[in-house]
Amino acid sequence: MVKLMEESTEVFLEHGGHHFSGGFSIKNDHIFTFGENLVTSMDKLGEEARVKEEVIIDAEISINDINQFFINELTKLSPFGTGNRKPLFLIKNVKPKSVDIFGKQKDHTKIIFPTENGTLEAITFFQKPDSFTFTPKEDVPCNIVANVERSFFMGRAQIRVMIQDVLPV
């Protein structure tokens, strides 16, 4: 985020931070457009904006393992942050029901997976399907590297899979 803020200095009164934390104040005339400026900065910087970290898979799970009980158990490991990162899971051999891009700039990915208990939404921000190691496609098996969390979106709680990467089977 700090690299993106440095690329978009015209929208901020002040900004700063480091790899684990950042803060900013926005100029009044940019309050409604600063998000678009950050997306433009991300597009301009590309891979240079990403922080490269070693990927450590904490556990392999099944898509059917992801339910309210799993979330309740995962919550016992929190709070997550520096020194206690969110667990990263490998979900093998899953077949997307749908793969869509969304957002005002069409720069986020949503994949819906069928499970024993209905469907499960997996998303990532600022990545399109072709930016993963393997491009996910409807009804084509793949492996997912992701965090699992409880999300509160539009006033309702839901279980969400936050995609880090998509790999071939």
N, C-alpha and C positions, 0 to 999 in steps of 0.2 A: 504493500500500500504506500509505503514511503516513496518508492520510485515513481509511482503513479502521481502522487501529490507533487513531487518535484517537477514532473513533466507538465503539470497543470497549475503552476503557481499563480496564474492570473485570476483564479477563482477564490483564492484563500487570502484571508487577512494574515494568518500565520498557520504554520504546519510543521510537523516534525515527528520524530520517533525513531524506532529501530525495528529490527526483524520481528520482535515479539509484541510491540506496542506502538501505537501511533495516535496522534491527536491533531485537531485542526479547528479553525474558525473560518467560516465562509463569508465572503462579501455578500451583502444583501441582494445585489442585483444578479447573483449567481446561485441563489438558494434553490431555485427550481431546475437548474441546468447543470449543477456540478457533477451529478451522476453521469450525464452524457459526456462531460469533459473527461471523466476518469475512464470511461469506455473508449473514447477516442485515443487517450494516452496509452491504454492497454493495446489497442490495435497498432498504434505507431511503434511502441517498444517491442511488441511481440514477446519472444522468449526471453529477451533481456529483462523483462519485468518480473519474471518468475524466479522464485528462490529455489535453488536446487538443494534438496535434502535427501538423505538416504531413506529409501522406502523399507520399512520394517513391518511385515505382516504379523499381527499378534495372534491371529487364529483363523482357521478355515471353518466357515459355517455354511449351512444350507440356507437357501432363500426361505424355506419353511421354518427355520429357527427364529426368524425375525417376527416377533409378536410382542404383546404387551408385557408378558412375563420376562422376555429377554431384555426389553427396555428397562423394566424395574430393576433387574439384576445389574445391568450396565450402569444405571444411575448410582448404585452403591459405590462405584469406583470414582465418582466425581468428587470435587470439582476438577474439571479439565483445564489445562493451561500449561504454562511453562513448567517443566519438571514432571508433569503428569498429563501427557498428551492423550487425546481421544484414541481409543483402540482402533486399529486398522484391520479390516477383515478381508479375506479372500472368499468370494462367493463363486463357486465353480459351476460350470456347465448350466447356465441359465439361458432361457430363450425369451427375448423381449416380445411382448405382445404388441408394443408400439414404441417408436423412437421419434420424438418431436423436438423441434427447436421452438423456443418461446422468448418472450420479452420484447420490449419496445424496439430494440435493435436486432432482435432475432439472434442473440448471441449466447443463449443458455440452452442446455440440453435436458430433456425429461424422457426417461425410459420407464415404461410400465411393464412390470413382470407379473405373470400369474403365480399365485401361491395356493396352498391348500385352503386358505381362509379368504380368498378373494384376490385382489390385486394389491401390488405394492409399488409406490412411486419412488423412483431414484432420480436425483437431479444433480446438476453441477452448474455453476455460474461461470460465465465468460469462457466456455468451451463448447464448440460445436461438435457433432458426432465424428467428423473426420479429423479432429485434433487429438483423439486418443491413439494409443498404440495400435488398437484394432477398431475399425469403424463398426459400431453396433448397427444391426439391421433386424427388422421384424422377422421373427421365427428362425433366426440364425443363432445357434448356441455360442455363448461367449463366457468369459470369466470376468468378474467385477472386483475391483479393489476399492473398498469404500469404508466410510465411517457410518455408524447407525446412530440415529438420535431421535429424540422427541422434538417435534417442531410445533410451533404455535403460529399458524398462518391464518389471517382473516378471522381471528377470534376462536379458532378451533385447534385442538391438539391432534396431531397425527404422527405416525411413525414415518420417518423419512430416511432413505439411504442417500448419503452424500458421496457421489462418485468421485474417486481420485483418478482412476484409469479403467479402461476396458481392454482386456487381453484376449487373444485367440484361445480356443479350447485346445 
